[in-house]
């Protein structure tokens, strides 16, 4: 006798249905073990916790990144502009031969 699966004719296995064999019985008894069930449950719980942790970490990273862009980057740009302006004032003072302004020279000595 042959059984049709996916358009192919496959012969039946000899001894099929008459106690499939010791390996299949042992594997089915192991897979239905309470220890295996608890292991699968623990793995599922660990995966759920990891998923929640990654999700909250992603949210925290987004908040930190956008806060940095909104608050810190403009401050860095302004400090750079101030440093360039101070350097330009020092260059102009040295070219004109005048003493540098006290704020640009680091204050009075």
C-alpha positions in Angstrom: 0.0 0.0 0.0 1.1 3.5 -0.6 0.1 6.8 0.9 0.0 10.1 -1.1 1.8 13.1 0.4 2.5 16.1 -1.7 1.8 14.3 -5.0 4.4 11.6 -4.3 3.7 7.9 -3.7 5.5 6.7 -0.6 5.5 3.1 0.6 4.3 2.5 4.1 7.0 1.7 6.7 7.1 -1.9 7.8 5.9 -2.3 11.3 4.2 1.1 11.4 1.5 1.2 14.0 2.7 -1.8 15.9 4.6 0.1 18.6 6.8 2.5 16.6 10.0 1.5 18.5 11.8 2.0 21.6 13.4 5.3 20.5 10.1 7.0 19.8 8.6 5.7 23.1 11.6 7.0 25.1 11.7 10.4 23.3 7.9 10.8 23.9 8.3 10.0 27.6 11.2 12.4 27.9 9.4 15.2 26.1 6.3 14.8 28.4 8.5 14.8 31.5 7.7 17.5 34.2 11.3 18.5 34.2 11.2 19.3 30.5 8.0 21.2 31.0 9.5 23.3 33.8 12.6 23.9 31.6 10.5 25.1 28.7 8.5 27.3 31.0 11.7 28.8 32.6 13.1 29.5 29.1 9.8 31.1 28.0 9.8 33.3 31.1 13.5 34.3 30.6 12.7 35.2 27.0 9.8 37.4 28.0 11.9 39.2 30.6 14.7 39.7 28.1 12.2 41.1 25.6 10.8 43.5 28.2 14.3 44.6 29.3 15.4 45.2 25.7 12.3 47.2 25.0 12.7 49.4 28.1 16.5 49.8 27.4 15.6 50.9 23.9 13.2 53.5 25.2 15.8 54.8 27.7 18.4 55.0 24.9 16.0 57.0 22.8 15.2 59.4 25.6 18.9 59.9 26.4 19.9 60.3 22.8 17.2 62.9 22.0 17.9 64.8 25.2 21.6 64.9 24.3 20.8 66.2 20.8 18.4 68.9 22.1 20.3 70.1 25.1 24.0 69.3 24.8 24.8 69.7 21.1 23.7 73.4 20.9 25.8 74.1 24.0 28.8 72.5 22.3 28.2 74.5 19.1 27.9 77.8 21.1 31.1 77.0 23.1 32.9 76.4 19.8 31.7 79.7 18.4 32.8 81.5 21.5 36.3 79.9 21.3 36.6 80.9 17.6 35.5 84.5 18.4 38.1 84.8 21.1 40.8 83.4 18.8 39.8 85.9 16.1 40.0 88.8 18.6 43.5 87.7 19.7 44.6 87.5 16.1 43.2 91.0 15.3 44.9 92.5 18.4 48.2 91.0 17.5 48.0 92.3 13.9 47.0 95.8 15.0 49.7 95.9 17.8 47.2 96.7 20.5 47.2 94.8 23.8 44.7 91.9 23.8 41.4 92.5 25.7 41.5 91.3 29.3 38.8 88.7 28.7 40.6 87.2 25.7 44.0 87.1 27.5 42.7 85.2 30.4 42.3 88.1 32.8 44.7 90.5 34.6 47.9 89.3 36.1 
